[in-house]
């Protein structure tokens, strides 16, 4: 099991890292970052497809009939966690090398969007104060890693749940 889990977890993580690096290179000099989240989560979803392939490969190679939801979920969860760790490692490198000003640009974009949507000066200043707290927290690499780990986690869990449901088998099927 370990070989398949590691193989598909690393493939999934590599896809996420490549997609992240590509989008970081694109958005680094782009004036508009509006679709950044959409592109980021599309890359995460694409990378998490390897959870399905890994679980299916494991089922085909190592189970002799009985393959319940629980076993499929454990295998998928392990693959997904490896992928998430690769995602975090990639972001830590991308952040340091390509986007050390990420948080500054992000805060600027959030406040500009609020202004364009007609937020009051009081609302904008409250949000700016809140964002300053995030900026301070993001300077800590452990906090940054934890926040980054949380990004692909919900998508990975949903894909793992769906995969486990789709690939479960009862004894004798």
C-alpha positions as YAML, in Angstrom:
chain: A
units: angstrom
residues:
- id: 1
  name: UNK
  ca: [0.00, 0.00, 0.00]
- id: 2
  name: UNK
  ca: [2.76, 2.46, 0.90]
- id: 3
  name: UNK
  ca: [4.26, 2.44, -2.59]
- id: 4
  name: UNK
  ca: [0.95, 3.24, -4.30]
- id: 5
  name: UNK
  ca: [-0.01, 5.85, -1.71]
- id: 6
  name: UNK
  ca: [3.35, 7.56, -2.00]
- id: 7
  name: UNK
  ca: [3.40, 7.39, -5.80]
- id: 8
  name: UNK
  ca: [-0.06, 8.88, -6.29]
- id: 9
  name: UNK
  ca: [0.33, 11.35, -3.43]
- id: 10
  name: UNK
  ca: [3.53, 12.69, -4.95]
- id: 11
  name: UNK
  ca: [2.02, 12.82, -8.46]
- id: 12
  name: UNK
  ca: [-0.97, 14.72, -7.07]
- id: 13
  name: UNK
  ca: [1.35, 17.04, -5.15]
- id: 14
  name: UNK
  ca: [3.52, 17.60, -8.22]
- id: 15
  name: UNK
  ca: [0.48, 18.55, -10.32]
- id: 16
  name: UNK
  ca: [-0.62, 20.98, -7.61]
- id: 17
  name: UNK
  ca: [2.89, 22.44, -7.37]
- id: 18
  name: UNK
  ca: [3.19, 22.91, -11.14]
- id: 19
  name: UNK
  ca: [-0.25, 24.51, -11.37]
- id: 20
  name: UNK
  ca: [0.55, 26.78, -8.43]
- id: 21
  name: UNK
  ca: [3.91, 27.82, -9.85]
- id: 22
  name: UNK
  ca: [2.39, 28.48, -13.27]
- id: 23
  name: UNK
  ca: [-0.40, 30.60, -11.86]
- id: 24
  name: UNK
  ca: [2.05, 32.43, -9.58]
- id: 25
  name: UNK
  ca: [4.21, 33.28, -12.58]
- id: 26
  name: UNK
  ca: [1.14, 34.50, -14.45]
- id: 27
  name: UNK
  ca: [-0.33, 36.54, -11.58]
- id: 28
  name: UNK
  ca: [3.01, 37.92, -10.42]
- id: 29
  name: UNK
  ca: [2.89, 40.66, -13.03]
- id: 30
  name: UNK
  ca: [-0.82, 40.65, -13.87]
- id: 31
  name: UNK
  ca: [-2.75, 43.77, -13.03]
- id: 32
  name: UNK
  ca: [-5.93, 41.81, -12.29]
- id: 33
  name: UNK
  ca: [-5.89, 38.95, -9.78]
- id: 34
  name: UNK
  ca: [-9.63, 38.50, -9.84]
- id: 35
  name: UNK
  ca: [-9.68, 34.88, -11.10]
- id: 36
  name: UNK
  ca: [-6.75, 33.77, -8.97]
- id: 37
  name: UNK
  ca: [-8.85, 31.80, -6.50]
- id: 38
  name: UNK
  ca: [-10.81, 30.09, -9.27]
- id: 39
  name: UNK
  ca: [-7.64, 29.06, -11.08]
- id: 40
  name: UNK
  ca: [-6.04, 27.97, -7.81]
- id: 41
  name: UNK
  ca: [-8.93, 25.74, -6.79]
- id: 42
  name: UNK
  ca: [-9.21, 24.33, -10.32]
- id: 43
  name: UNK
  ca: [-5.56, 23.29, -10.02]
- id: 44
  name: UNK
  ca: [-6.23, 21.72, -6.63]
- id: 45
  name: UNK
  ca: [-9.21, 19.80, -8.01]
- id: 46
  name: UNK
  ca: [-7.18, 18.61, -10.98]
- id: 47
  name: UNK
  ca: [-4.41, 17.41, -8.69]
- id: 48
  name: UNK
  ca: [-6.87, 15.61, -6.42]
- id: 49
  name: UNK
  ca: [-8.06, 13.46, -9.32]
- id: 50
  name: UNK
  ca: [-4.98, 11.36, -8.58]
- id: 51
  name: UNK
  ca: [-6.62, 10.33, -5.31]
- id: 52
  name: UNK
  ca: [-9.19, 8.50, -7.43]
- id: 53
  name: UNK
  ca: [-6.54, 6.89, -9.63]
- id: 54
  name: UNK
  ca: [-4.47, 5.84, -6.63]
- id: 55
  name: UNK
  ca: [-7.40, 4.29, -4.78]
- id: 56
  name: UNK
  ca: [-8.52, 2.48, -7.93]
- id: 57
  name: UNK
  ca: [-4.99, 1.18, -8.55]
- id: 58
  name: UNK
  ca: [-4.75, -0.05, -4.98]
- id: 59
  name: UNK
  ca: [-8.12, -1.78, -5.24]
- id: 60
  name: UNK
  ca: [-7.19, -3.49, -8.51]
- id: 61
  name: UNK
  ca: [-3.77, -4.65, -7.33]
- id: 62
  name: UNK
  ca: [-4.23, -5.55, -3.68]
- id: 63
  name: UNK
  ca: [-7.79, -6.46, -2.77]
- id: 64
  name: UNK
  ca: [-9.21, -9.88, -3.26]
- id: 65
  name: UNK
  ca: [-12.87, -8.97, -3.33]
- id: 66
  name: UNK
  ca: [-13.85, -7.12, -0.17]
- id: 67
  name: UNK
  ca: [-13.17, -3.41, -0.47]
- id: 68
  name: UNK
  ca: [-15.38, -1.30, 1.71]
- id: 69
  name: UNK
  ca: [-15.80, 2.41, 2.02]
- id: 70
  name: UNK
  ca: [-13.52, 2.55, 5.08]
- id: 71
  name: UNK
  ca: [-10.49, 0.96, 3.42]
- id: 72
  name: UNK
  ca: [-10.92, 3.07, 0.29]
- id: 73
  name: UNK
  ca: [-11.22, 6.19, 2.47]
- id: 74
  name: UNK
  ca: [-8.02, 5.37, 4.39]
- id: 75
  name: UNK
  ca: [-6.03, 4.90, 1.19]
- id: 76
  name: UNK
  ca: [-7.51, 8.05, -0.36]
- id: 77
  name: UNK
  ca: [-6.91, 10.05, 2.79]
- id: 78
  name: UNK
  ca: [-3.24, 9.07, 2.87]
- id: 79
  name: UNK
  ca: [-2.80, 10.05, -0.79]
- id: 80
  name: UNK
  ca: [-4.60, 13.34, -0.19]
- id: 81
  name: UNK
  ca: [-2.51, 14.21, 2.87]
- id: 82
  name: UNK
  ca: [0.74, 13.65, 0.95]
- id: 83
  name: UNK
  ca: [-0.61, 15.87, -1.81]
- id: 84
  name: UNK
  ca: [-1.51, 18.59, 0.70]
- id: 85
  name: UNK
  ca: [1.97, 18.47, 2.21]
- id: 86
  name: UNK
  ca: [3.48, 18.86, -1.28]
- id: 87
  name: UNK
  ca: [1.13, 21.80, -1.87]
- id: 88
  name: UNK
  ca: [2.37, 23.46, 1.32]
- id: 89
  name: UNK
  ca: [6.02, 22.86, 0.44]
- id: 90
  name: UNK
  ca: [5.47, 24.29, -3.03]
- id: 91
  name: UNK
  ca: [3.73, 27.40, -1.69]
- id: 92
  name: UNK
  ca: [6.49, 28.03, 0.81]
- id: 93
  name: UNK
  ca: [9.02, 28.08, -2.04]
- id: 94
  name: UNK
  ca: [6.76, 30.06, -4.41]
- id: 95
  name: UNK
  ca: [6.00, 32.58, -1.68]
- id: 96
  name: UNK
  ca: [9.67, 33.15, -0.84]
- id: 97
  name: UNK
  ca: [10.94, 33.26, -4.42]
- id: 98
  name: UNK
  ca: [8.14, 34.58, -6.62]
- id: 99
  name: UNK
  ca: [5.61, 36.29, -4.41]
- id: 100
  name: UNK
  ca: [7.12, 37.68, -1.19]
- id: 101
  name: UNK
  ca: [4.70, 40.60, -1.56]
- id: 102
  name: UNK
  ca: [1.66, 38.31, -1.88]
- id: 103
  name: UNK
  ca: [-0.05, 39.47, 1.29]
- id: 104
  name: UNK
  ca: [0.46, 43.15, 0.42]
- id: 105
  name: UNK
  ca: [-1.13, 42.65, -3.00]
- id: 106
  name: UNK
  ca: [-3.90, 40.50, -1.56]
- id: 107
  name: UNK
  ca: [-4.84, 43.11, 1.03]
- id: 108
  name: UNK
  ca: [-4.70, 45.86, -1.58]
- id: 109
  name: UNK
  ca: [-7.02, 43.86, -3.84]
- id: 110
  name: UNK
  ca: [-9.53, 43.09, -1.06]
- id: 111
  name: UNK
  ca: [-9.73, 46.75, -0.02]
- id: 112
  name: UNK
  ca: [-10.03, 47.94, -3.63]
- id: 113
  name: UNK
  ca: [-12.89, 45.49, -4.23]
- id: 114
  name: UNK
  ca: [-14.66, 46.75, -1.14]
- id: 115
  name: UNK
  ca: [-14.26, 50.33, -2.33]
- id: 116
  name: UNK
  ca: [-15.55, 49.52, -5.82]
- id: 117
  name: UNK
  ca: [-18.60, 47.83, -4.31]
- id: 118
  name: UNK
  ca: [-19.47, 50.95, -2.36]
- id: 119
  name: UNK
  ca: [-18.24, 50.06, 1.12]
- id: 120
  name: UNK
  ca: [-18.07, 52.95, 3.55]
- id: 121
  name: UNK
  ca: [-14.75, 54.33, 4.76]
- id: 122
  name: UNK
  ca: [-15.50, 52.89, 8.20]
- id: 123
  name: UNK
  ca: [-16.07, 49.39, 6.75]
- id: 124
  name: UNK
  ca: [-12.88, 49.64, 4.72]
- id: 125
  name: UNK
  ca: [-10.83, 50.79, 7.71]
- id: 126
  name: UNK
  ca: [-12.24, 47.94, 9.85]
- id: 127
  name: UNK
  ca: [-11.33, 45.44, 7.15]
- id: 128
  name: UNK
  ca: [-7.87, 47.00, 6.78]
- id: 129
  name: UNK
  ca: [-7.28, 46.58, 10.52]
- id: 130
  name: UNK
  ca: [-8.37, 42.95, 10.35]
- id: 131
  name: UNK
  ca: [-6.12, 42.36, 7.35]
- id: 132
  name: UNK
  ca: [-3.15, 43.83, 9.22]
- id: 133
  name: UNK
  ca: [-3.62, 41.06, 11.76]
- id: 134
  name: UNK
  ca: [-3.52, 38.51, 8.94]
- id: 135
  name: UNK
  ca: [-0.40, 40.14, 7.51]
- id: 136
  name: UNK
  ca: [1.35, 39.80, 10.88]
- id: 137
  name: UNK
  ca: [0.22, 36.20, 11.27]
- id: 138
  name: UNK
  ca: [1.32, 35.34, 7.71]
- id: 139
  name: UNK
  ca: [4.89, 36.42, 8.48]
- id: 140
  name: UNK
  ca: [5.18, 33.39, 10.77]
- id: 141
  name: UNK
  ca: [6.15, 30.43, 8.52]
- id: 142
  name: UNK
  ca: [4.31, 27.93, 10.74]
- id: 143
  name: UNK
  ca: [1.09, 29.93, 10.59]
- id: 144
  name: UNK
  ca: [1.58, 30.39, 6.83]
- id: 145
  name: UNK
  ca: [2.09, 26.63, 6.40]
- id: 146
  name: UNK
  ca: [-1.00, 25.84, 8.48]
- id: 147
  name: UNK
  ca: [-3.16, 28.28, 6.53]
- id: 148
  name: UNK
  ca: [-1.81, 26.90, 3.27]
- id: 149
  name: UNK
  ca: [-2.53, 23.31, 4.34]
- id: 150
  name: UNK
  ca: [-6.15, 24.25, 4.94]
- id: 151
  name: UNK
  ca: [-6.60, 25.45, 1.32]
- id: 152
  name: UNK
  ca: [-6.58, 22.08, -0.50]
- id: 153
  name: UNK
  ca: [-7.95, 20.10, 2.46]
- id: 154
  name: UNK
  ca: [-11.72, 20.57, 1.85]
- id: 155
  name: UNK
  ca: [-11.38, 19.77, -1.85]
- id: 156
  name: UNK
  ca: [-9.23, 16.75, -1.03]
- id: 157
  name: UNK
  ca: [-11.69, 15.48, 1.56]
- id: 158
  name: UNK
  ca: [-14.62, 15.81, -0.86]
- id: 159
  name: UNK
  ca: [-12.72, 13.98, -3.60]
- id: 160
  name: UNK
  ca: [-11.67, 11.28, -1.13]
- id: 161
  name: UNK
  ca: [-15.25, 10.81, 0.07]
- id: 162
  name: UNK
  ca: [-16.59, 10.63, -3.49]
- id: 163
  name: UNK
  ca: [-13.82, 8.24, -4.52]
- id: 164
  name: UNK
  ca: [-14.42, 5.99, -1.53]
- id: 165
  name: UNK
  ca: [-18.12, 5.85, -2.31]
- id: 166
  name: UNK
  ca: [-17.60, 5.18, -6.02]
- id: 167
  name: UNK
  ca: [-14.92, 2.54, -5.62]
- id: 168
  name: UNK
  ca: [-16.33, 0.56, -2.72]
- id: 169
  name: UNK
  ca: [-17.13, -3.11, -3.35]
- id: 170
  name: UNK
  ca: [-18.90, -5.72, -1.35]
- id: 171
  name: UNK
  ca: [-17.43, -9.18, -0.79]
- id: 172
  name: UNK
  ca: [-17.77, -11.27, -3.95]
- id: 173
  name: UNK
  ca: [-18.47, -8.48, -6.46]
...
